[in-house]
Amino acid sequence: MTIPPILNKGDTIAILSTARKVTATELQPFLDELKAWQLKPLLGKTIGAQDNQFAGNDALRTQDFQEMLDNPEVKAIWCARGGYGTVRMVDGLDWTTFRQHPKWIIGYSDITVLHNTIHNLGIASLHAQMGLELEKKTEATRQSIRDVLFGNDYTIKHTSGFKFYRTGTATGELVGGNLSVLYSLLGSPSAIDTKGKILFLEDLDEYLYHIDRMMQNLKRNGLLSGLNGLIVGGMTQMNDNTIPFGKTAEEIVWEAVKEYNYPVCFNFHAGHVEDNRALVLGKGAVLSVSAKRVTLSFRRSGD
């Protein structure tokens, strides 16, 4: 797996949207943050563009991303907003220059489309907070992104404290992202092979029966049986029907994987939560789960 180069002060960071519309005014706190990091934000054509809910039409969003991929001055691309729309433009991208000169692609949720596509190219990417509302997240969220981009040692530790877990230590490349998006990509060129890897899952605003349907689908497709480990982040703002499904999202996930023997943890600090730590997808990681503590550490580049 190829790890994109670390950033240096003064580097240019492209800001664009592959999904929902967003304005430069909405992004001003984020742009101020980047300047405080001594990085130079470069706004794409999609910032301020609008086509109904999208940040411009599919062609504009594709063109904007392609130009930033191919621009040698741009050292990373940070997606400004998620929502929905990345799957509509991903197949129009030419990754030739990116393969030769990788750069960090940053975002989460709908950006899972890009993370999976890039993973299949053999290049790591950064599952992390969008530009929008970065200032509303924890300082640990922001520091985790800085640590990855500037090449600092990086480990996530937190208390386990959840009634479901399976202890143990796992090593492997970290993959995954938003459960709904992973589910929607099955059978496409962006579907990922999870065998021998550590899978991360998170989701937002889904019905509980849909969580169950997606987990059963992942299981039937073999994405859960060959894992080395499973990390479940925020399962946030779940919905239920008038007749209750009868299980929480965490219970649904646990039911789908409890027959296996790899380490499992829940309530990890990543996803649609206030403390949304950066995850280096594609990079070798070590997951350790005990009854009291969860630790995720990333190997140094080249290890």
C-alpha positions as CSV (number, residue, x, y, z in Angstrom):
1,M,0.0,0.0,0.0
2,T,1.4,3.4,-1.0
3,I,1.1,6.2,1.6
4,P,0.8,9.7,0.2
5,P,3.7,12.1,1.2
6,I,3.4,14.1,4.4
7,L,2.6,17.8,4.1
8,N,4.9,20.7,4.8
9,K,4.0,24.2,6.0
10,G,3.1,26.3,3.0
11,D,1.6,23.4,1.0
12,T,-1.6,24.0,-1.0
13,I,-4.8,22.1,0.0
14,A,-7.6,21.9,-2.5
15,I,-11.1,22.4,-1.0
16,L,-14.0,21.1,-3.1
17,S,-17.3,19.2,-2.8
18,T,-18.1,15.9,-4.5
19,A,-21.6,15.9,-3.1
20,R,-23.8,18.6,-1.5
21,K,-23.6,22.3,-2.1
22,V,-21.6,24.5,0.3
23,T,-20.5,28.1,0.2
24,A,-17.2,29.8,1.0
25,T,-18.9,31.7,3.8
26,E,-20.0,28.5,5.5
27,L,-16.4,27.3,5.2
28,Q,-14.7,30.4,6.5
29,P,-13.9,28.9,10.0
30,F,-12.4,25.9,8.3
31,L,-10.3,28.1,6.0
32,D,-9.1,30.1,9.0
33,E,-8.1,26.8,10.6
34,L,-6.0,25.8,7.6
35,K,-4.3,29.1,7.6
36,A,-3.5,28.6,11.2
37,W,-1.8,25.3,10.2
38,Q,0.2,27.4,7.7
39,L,-1.5,25.6,4.8
40,K,-2.8,27.4,1.7
41,P,-6.5,26.6,0.8
42,L,-7.4,26.6,-2.8
43,L,-11.1,26.7,-3.4
44,G,-12.5,24.5,-6.2
45,K,-15.2,25.5,-8.7
46,T,-17.7,23.5,-6.8
47,I,-17.5,25.8,-3.7
48,G,-20.5,28.0,-4.2
49,A,-21.9,26.1,-7.1
50,Q,-25.4,24.7,-7.0
51,D,-27.5,22.2,-9.0
52,N,-30.5,21.5,-6.7
53,Q,-28.9,19.9,-3.7
54,F,-25.6,19.2,-5.4
55,A,-22.4,21.4,-5.5
56,G,-22.9,21.8,-9.2
57,N,-23.9,19.1,-11.7
58,D,-22.1,15.8,-12.1
59,A,-19.8,17.1,-14.9
60,L,-18.7,20.1,-12.8
61,R,-18.0,18.0,-9.7
62,T,-16.0,15.5,-11.8
63,Q,-14.0,18.2,-13.6
64,D,-13.2,20.0,-10.3
65,F,-11.9,16.9,-8.6
66,Q,-10.0,15.8,-11.7
67,E,-8.3,19.2,-12.0
68,M,-7.2,19.0,-8.4
69,L,-6.0,15.4,-8.8
70,D,-3.8,16.5,-11.7
71,N,-2.6,19.8,-10.3
72,P,1.0,19.2,-9.1
73,E,0.8,22.2,-6.7
74,V,-2.0,20.6,-4.8
75,K,-0.7,18.3,-2.1
76,A,-4.1,17.1,-0.6
77,I,-7.8,17.3,-1.5
78,W,-10.1,17.9,1.4
79,C,-13.8,17.4,0.7
80,A,-15.8,20.2,2.1
81,R,-19.1,18.4,2.6
82,G,-20.8,15.0,2.3
83,G,-24.4,14.2,2.0
84,Y,-24.9,12.3,-1.3
85,G,-23.5,12.6,-4.8
86,T,-20.0,11.2,-4.9
87,V,-21.1,7.9,-6.5
88,R,-22.5,9.9,-9.4
89,M,-19.1,11.3,-10.4
90,V,-16.5,8.8,-9.4
91,D,-16.6,6.7,-12.6
92,G,-15.7,9.8,-14.6
93,L,-12.3,10.2,-12.9
94,D,-9.0,9.4,-14.5
95,W,-6.6,8.2,-11.7
96,T,-3.5,8.0,-14.0
97,T,-1.7,11.1,-12.6
98,F,-2.8,10.3,-9.0
99,R,-1.3,6.8,-9.2
100,Q,2.0,8.4,-10.2
101,H,1.8,11.2,-7.7
102,P,-0.5,10.2,-4.8
103,K,-1.9,12.9,-2.5
104,W,-4.1,12.7,0.6
105,I,-7.9,12.5,-0.1
106,I,-9.7,13.6,3.1
107,G,-13.3,13.2,4.2
108,Y,-15.8,10.6,5.4
109,S,-19.4,9.5,5.1
110,D,-20.3,9.8,1.4
111,I,-16.6,10.1,0.7
112,T,-16.4,6.4,1.5
113,V,-17.0,6.0,-2.3
114,L,-13.6,7.6,-2.9
115,H,-11.9,5.8,0.0
116,N,-12.9,2.4,-1.4
117,T,-12.0,3.3,-5.0
118,I,-8.6,4.6,-3.9
119,H,-8.0,1.5,-1.7
120,N,-8.4,-0.6,-4.8
121,L,-5.7,1.5,-6.5
122,G,-3.3,0.5,-3.6
123,I,-3.1,4.0,-2.1
124,A,-4.0,5.1,1.4
125,S,-6.5,7.8,2.2
126,L,-7.7,9.8,5.2
127,H,-11.1,9.1,6.8
128,A,-11.6,12.3,8.7
129,Q,-13.9,15.2,9.4
130,M,-15.2,17.3,6.4
131,G,-14.1,20.8,6.2
132,L,-17.6,22.0,7.1
133,E,-18.0,22.3,10.9
134,L,-14.5,21.2,11.7
135,E,-14.4,23.9,14.2
136,K,-17.4,22.3,16.1
137,K,-15.5,19.0,16.7
138,T,-13.1,18.3,19.5
139,E,-9.5,19.6,19.6
140,A,-8.5,15.9,19.5
141,T,-10.3,15.6,16.2
142,R,-8.3,18.4,14.7
143,Q,-5.1,17.3,16.2
144,S,-5.5,13.8,14.8
145,I,-5.8,15.2,11.3
146,R,-2.7,17.3,11.8
147,D,-0.8,14.3,13.2
148,V,-1.5,12.3,10.1
149,L,-0.9,15.0,7.5
150,F,2.3,16.2,9.1
151,G,3.7,12.7,9.7
152,N,3.5,12.5,13.5
153,D,3.2,9.2,15.4
154,Y,-0.4,8.5,15.8
155,T,-2.4,6.3,18.2
156,I,-6.0,6.4,19.4
157,K,-6.8,5.2,22.9
158,H,-10.1,5.1,24.7
159,T,-11.9,3.2,27.4
160,S,-13.9,0.3,26.2
161,G,-16.9,0.5,28.5
162,F,-19.4,-1.1,26.2
163,K,-21.3,-4.3,27.0
164,F,-20.4,-6.0,23.7
165,Y,-16.7,-6.5,22.8
166,R,-14.3,-9.3,22.0
167,T,-10.8,-9.0,23.4
168,G,-7.6,-9.6,21.4
169,T,-5.1,-8.1,19.1
170,A,-5.4,-7.7,15.4
171,T,-3.1,-6.5,12.7
172,G,-3.9,-5.6,9.1
173,E,-4.8,-2.8,6.7
174,L,-7.7,-0.6,8.0
175,V,-10.6,-0.4,5.6
176,G,-14.3,0.7,5.6
177,G,-16.2,3.8,6.3
178,N,-19.9,4.5,6.2
179,L,-22.0,1.3,6.4
180,S,-24.7,2.5,4.1
181,V,-22.2,3.5,1.4
182,L,-20.2,0.3,1.8
183,Y,-23.5,-1.6,1.3
184,S,-24.4,0.4,-1.8
185,L,-21.0,-0.3,-3.4
186,L,-21.2,-4.1,-3.3
187,G,-20.9,-5.6,-6.7
188,S,-19.3,-2.4,-8.2
189,P,-15.7,-1.6,-9.0
190,S,-15.5,0.3,-5.7
191,A,-16.3,-2.8,-3.6
192,I,-13.5,-3.8,-1.3
193,D,-11.9,-7.1,-0.3
194,T,-12.0,-7.2,3.6
195,K,-10.2,-10.5,4.0
196,G,-7.3,-10.2,6.5
197,K,-8.1,-6.6,7.2
198,I,-9.5,-4.5,10.1
199,L,-13.0,-3.2,9.1
200,F,-14.3,0.1,10.4
201,L,-18.1,0.9,10.3
202,E,-20.2,3.9,11.2
203,D,-23.5,5.3,10.2
204,L,-26.0,8.1,10.8
205,D,-29.8,8.5,10.6
206,E,-30.7,5.0,9.5
207,Y,-33.7,2.8,10.5
208,L,-32.6,-0.1,12.7
209,Y,-34.1,-2.7,10.3
210,H,-32.0,-1.2,7.6
211,I,-28.9,-1.6,9.7
212,D,-29.8,-5.3,10.1
213,R,-30.4,-5.7,6.3
214,M,-27.1,-4.1,5.5
215,M,-25.2,-6.3,8.1
216,Q,-26.9,-9.4,6.8
217,N,-25.9,-8.4,3.3
218,L,-22.3,-7.9,4.2
219,K,-22.3,-11.2,6.0
220,R,-23.8,-13.1,3.1
221,N,-21.2,-11.5,0.8
222,G,-18.4,-12.8,2.9
223,L,-17.2,-9.4,4.1
224,L,-17.4,-10.3,7.8
225,S,-16.1,-13.8,8.0
226,G,-12.5,-13.2,7.0
227,L,-11.8,-10.1,9.0
228,N,-8.8,-9.7,11.4
229,G,-10.8,-7.2,13.5
230,L,-13.8,-5.0,13.6
231,I,-14.1,-1.4,14.8
232,V,-17.6,0.1,15.2
233,G,-17.7,3.9,15.5
234,G,-20.7,6.2,15.9
235,M,-24.1,4.7,15.2
236,T,-25.7,8.0,15.5
237,Q,-29.4,9.2,15.5
238,M,-30.9,5.8,14.7
239,N,-34.6,5.5,13.8
240,D,-37.2,2.9,14.6
241,N,-40.7,2.0,13.4
242,T,-43.9,2.2,15.4
243,I,-43.5,-1.5,16.0
244,P,-39.9,-1.6,17.4
245,F,-37.2,-3.6,15.8
246,G,-36.1,-4.8,19.3
247,K,-32.4,-4.3,19.1
248,T,-30.0,-1.3,19.1
249,A,-27.7,-0.7,16.2
250,E,-24.8,-2.1,18.2
251,E,-26.7,-5.2,19.1
252,I,-27.5,-5.8,15.5
253,V,-23.9,-5.5,14.5
254,W,-22.8,-7.8,17.4
255,E,-25.4,-10.4,16.4
256,A,-23.9,-10.5,12.9
257,V,-20.3,-11.1,14.0
258,K,-20.6,-12.8,17.4
259,E,-19.9,-16.3,15.9
260,Y,-16.4,-15.2,14.7
261,N,-13.3,-14.9,16.8
262,Y,-11.6,-11.6,15.9
263,P,-11.4,-8.6,18.2
264,V,-14.5,-6.3,18.1
265,C,-15.0,-2.9,19.7
266,F,-17.9,-0.4,19.8
267,N,-18.3,3.3,20.4
268,F,-15.0,4.1,18.8
269,H,-14.1,7.8,18.4
270,A,-14.9,8.1,14.7
271,G,-17.9,8.8,12.6
272,H,-20.8,11.2,12.9
273,V,-19.8,12.1,16.5
274,E,-18.3,15.2,18.1
275,D,-14.9,13.4,18.6
276,N,-14.3,12.2,15.1
277,R,-10.7,11.0,15.0
278,A,-8.8,10.6,11.7
279,L,-8.3,7.0,10.4
280,V,-5.7,6.2,7.8
281,L,-7.5,3.8,5.5
282,G,-5.2,1.4,3.7
283,K,-2.4,1.7,6.2
284,G,-1.2,-1.2,8.4
285,A,-2.7,-0.9,11.8
286,V,-2.7,-2.7,15.2
287,L,-6.0,-3.0,17.1
288,S,-5.9,-4.1,20.7
289,V,-9.2,-4.6,22.6
290,S,-9.3,-5.4,26.3
291,A,-12.2,-5.3,28.8
292,K,-11.1,-1.7,29.8
293,R,-9.3,-0.2,26.9
294,V,-9.2,0.0,23.1
295,T,-6.0,1.1,21.2
296,L,-5.6,1.6,17.5
297,S,-2.1,2.4,16.4
298,F,-0.7,2.9,12.9
299,R,2.6,1.6,11.6
300,R,5.2,4.0,10.4
301,S,5.3,4.5,6.6
302,G,7.3,1.8,5.0
303,D,6.8,-0.7,7.9
